[in-house]
Amino acid sequence: MSRRASTAGSQSSLREANRQLVVQTVKRYGGLTQVELAEATGLSQATVSTIVRELYAAGVVDTVATTRSGRRAQMVTLARRVGLAAGVQIGHRHLRVALGDFSHEILAEQTLPLPVEHRVDTTLDRVALLVIDLLERVGASLGDVVGMGVGVPAPVDSATGMISVEGIMPGWDDVHLGQVLSKRLELPVYVDNDANLAAFAESTVGAARDRADSLFLRASYGVGAGIVLGGQVLRGFAGTAGEIGHLTVRPDGQPCRCGRRGCLDTVVGAGALLDAVGPVPGIASLRDVVQRANQGDERCGDAIAEAGAVIGAALAGLVLAVNPQVVVVGGELAETGETLVAPLRSSLARHALPNRIAPLEVVRASLGTRAEMVGALALAVQSTDVPLSVDETVDVEGLG
């Protein structure tokens, strides 16, 4: 092979690698300006501009005029024609299903209440029906969906898509969730813990977007944490990383679903909060406690504040172990704002070593209770390979 041919081949390979880099970066963050793309990829602005033109002509990306710091800019997103993604959050008491595109925009969503200890077969049937219903609502078909992400409130072995700790979701332990849904809908399905998905969402498009290392705390019917280090979710072996809800905080405490006693979930979970508030007319669920606290009910506010202090003390060990830049607090309890976050922040500061060089921040999730859903959509998107050519008929002259 001549030196000229070798050089030409190397340049072609480099251009291909750079295009892939740009696509993967846009896919991760949902949308970036060309200046932000250059910063995120390390490529020159001229190179990014050329690649964006090529990808636009190939139908892979779309652009729209926007502003950054008072200046005009071009926002780059993956084109909707690349496909849609489905996201599912299966909670202890609710089911949420959404359709989104590769820019992380939710196009349609539906939420349904679920009974206590809902059956796996009935719940997965509802998931499949809701996905079909949402597709009809937006005028799309299953053929337009590239994949589905599913979040569950339990540790998940990503290799099998199965819940890896028995007893946390009774009746769900031996079910290959991803396989069942994949057969029903003929889609690739990816399953993860809900706190992991929320952590990923907040680290890419939420409150921790500018931080490489973060913790997401999900305070809801139970407590869990998602860990992001170097921009990657840390799941641990068989998916049990971050399961702080099953840290023993009261050895002689109440029995937990996991089979042990005195876990954090038994002290600050929904059942414990309802017990702390006591029998009060009109308060029968965690949602009721949150709403009453936001309306100024002292008993509910005090119960949530005490839960925040206990969570902060338990979280301190994890903070010391991974040394994040920020803790993002989400889940239903975070809807009470500083009622939960202030005592959590104070307790965490008392129990963790202070870092004078880079003090730990504790903030609310910017995506609110949608963090898990956005993360489920992002999981499907990130697990899908994007072709470098979708539609050769796009008019490149339309790109400003």
Secondary structure in CASP SS format (residue, H / E / C, confidence):
PFRMAT SS
TARGET T0000
AUTHOR 0000-0000-0000
METHOD secondary structure of the structure
MODEL  1
M C 1.00
S C 1.00
R H 1.00
R H 1.00
A H 1.00
S H 1.00
T H 1.00
A H 1.00
G H 1.00
S H 1.00
Q H 1.00
S H 1.00
S H 1.00
L H 1.00
R H 1.00
E H 1.00
A H 1.00
N H 1.00
R H 1.00
Q H 1.00
L H 1.00
V H 1.00
V H 1.00
Q H 1.00
T H 1.00
V H 1.00
K H 1.00
R H 1.00
Y H 1.00
G C 1.00
G C 1.00
L E 1.00
T E 1.00
Q H 1.00
V H 1.00
E H 1.00
L H 1.00
A H 1.00
E H 1.00
A H 1.00
T H 1.00
G C 1.00
L C 1.00
S C 1.00
Q H 1.00
A H 1.00
T H 1.00
V H 1.00
S H 1.00
T H 1.00
I H 1.00
V H 1.00
R H 1.00
E H 1.00
L H 1.00
Y H 1.00
A H 1.00
A C 1.00
G C 1.00
V C 1.00
V E 1.00
D E 1.00
T E 1.00
V E 1.00
A E 1.00
T E 1.00
T E 1.00
R E 1.00
S C 1.00
G C 1.00
R E 1.00
R E 1.00
A E 1.00
Q E 1.00
M E 1.00
V E 1.00
T E 1.00
L E 1.00
A C 1.00
R H 1.00
R H 1.00
V H 1.00
G C 1.00
L E 1.00
A E 1.00
A E 1.00
G E 1.00
V E 1.00
Q E 1.00
I E 1.00
G C 1.00
H C 1.00
R C 1.00
H E 1.00
L E 1.00
R E 1.00
V E 1.00
A E 1.00
L E 1.00
G E 1.00
D C 1.00
F C 1.00
S C 1.00
H C 1.00
E C 1.00
I E 1.00
L E 1.00
A E 1.00
E E 1.00
Q E 1.00
T E 1.00
L E 1.00
P E 1.00
L C 1.00
P C 1.00
V C 1.00
E C 1.00
H C 1.00
R C 1.00
V H 1.00
D H 1.00
T H 1.00
T H 1.00
L H 1.00
D H 1.00
R H 1.00
V H 1.00
A H 1.00
L H 1.00
L H 1.00
V H 1.00
I H 1.00
D H 1.00
L H 1.00
L H 1.00
E H 1.00
R H 1.00
V H 1.00
G C 1.00
A C 1.00
S C 1.00
L H 1.00
G H 1.00
D H 1.00
V E 1.00
V E 1.00
G E 1.00
M E 1.00
G E 1.00
V E 1.00
G E 1.00
V E 1.00
P C 1.00
A C 1.00
P C 1.00
V E 1.00
D E 1.00
S C 1.00
A C 1.00
T C 1.00
G C 1.00
M E 1.00
I E 1.00
S C 1.00
V C 1.00
E C 1.00
G C 1.00
I C 1.00
M C 1.00
P C 1.00
G C 1.00
W C 1.00
D C 1.00
D C 1.00
V C 1.00
H C 1.00
L H 1.00
G H 1.00
Q H 1.00
V H 1.00
L H 1.00
S H 1.00
K H 1.00
R H 1.00
L H 1.00
E C 1.00
L C 1.00
P C 1.00
V E 1.00
Y E 1.00
V E 1.00
D E 1.00
N E 1.00
D H 1.00
A H 1.00
N H 1.00
L H 1.00
A H 1.00
A H 1.00
F H 1.00
A H 1.00
E H 1.00
S H 1.00
T H 1.00
V H 1.00
G C 1.00
A C 1.00
A C 1.00
R C 1.00
D C 1.00
R C 1.00
A C 1.00
D C 1.00
S E 1.00
L E 1.00
F E 1.00
L E 1.00
R E 1.00
A E 1.00
S C 1.00
Y C 1.00
G C 1.00
V E 1.00
G E 1.00
A E 1.00
G E 1.00
I E 1.00
V E 1.00
L E 1.00
G C 1.00
G C 1.00
Q E 1.00
V E 1.00
L E 1.00
R C 1.00
G C 1.00
F H 1.00
A H 1.00
G H 1.00
T C 1.00
A C 1.00
G C 1.00
E C 1.00
I H 1.00
G H 1.00
H H 1.00
L C 1.00
T E 1.00
V C 1.00
R C 1.00
P C 1.00
D C 1.00
G C 1.00
Q C 1.00
P E 1.00
C C 1.00
R C 1.00
C C 1.00
G C 1.00
R C 1.00
R E 1.00
G C 1.00
C E 1.00
L H 1.00
D H 1.00
T H 1.00
V H 1.00
V H 1.00
G C 1.00
A H 1.00
G H 1.00
A H 1.00
L H 1.00
L H 1.00
D H 1.00
A H 1.00
V H 1.00
G C 1.00
P C 1.00
V C 1.00
P C 1.00
G C 1.00
I C 1.00
A C 1.00
S C 1.00
L H 1.00
R H 1.00
D H 1.00
V H 1.00
V H 1.00
Q H 1.00
R H 1.00
A H 1.00
N H 1.00
Q C 1.00
G C 1.00
D C 1.00
E H 1.00
R H 1.00
C H 1.00
G H 1.00
D H 1.00
A H 1.00
I H 1.00
A H 1.00
E H 1.00
A H 1.00
G H 1.00
A H 1.00
V H 1.00
I H 1.00
G H 1.00
A H 1.00
A H 1.00
L H 1.00
A H 1.00
G H 1.00
L H 1.00
V H 1.00
L H 1.00
A H 1.00
V H 1.00
N C 1.00
P C 1.00
Q C 1.00
V E 1.00
V E 1.00
V E 1.00
V E 1.00
G E 1.00
G C 1.00
E H 1.00
L H 1.00
A H 1.00
E H 1.00
T H 1.00
G C 1.00
E H 1.00
T H 1.00
L H 1.00
V H 1.00
A H 1.00
P H 1.00
L H 1.00
R H 1.00
S H 1.00
S H 1.00
L H 1.00
A H 1.00
R H 1.00
H H 1.00
A C 1.00
L C 1.00
P C 1.00
N C 1.00
R C 1.00
I C 1.00
A C 1.00
P C 1.00
L C 1.00
E E 1.00
V E 1.00
V E 1.00
R E 1.00
A C 1.00
S C 1.00
L C 1.00
G H 1.00
T H 1.00
R H 1.00
A H 1.00
E H 1.00
M H 1.00
V H 1.00
G H 1.00
A H 1.00
L H 1.00
A H 1.00
L H 1.00
A H 1.00
V H 1.00
Q H 1.00
S C 1.00
T C 1.00
D C 1.00
V C 1.00
P C 1.00
L C 1.00
S C 1.00
V C 1.00
D C 1.00
E C 1.00
T C 1.00
V C 1.00
D C 1.00
V H 1.00
E H 1.00
G H 1.00
L C 1.00
G C 1.00
END
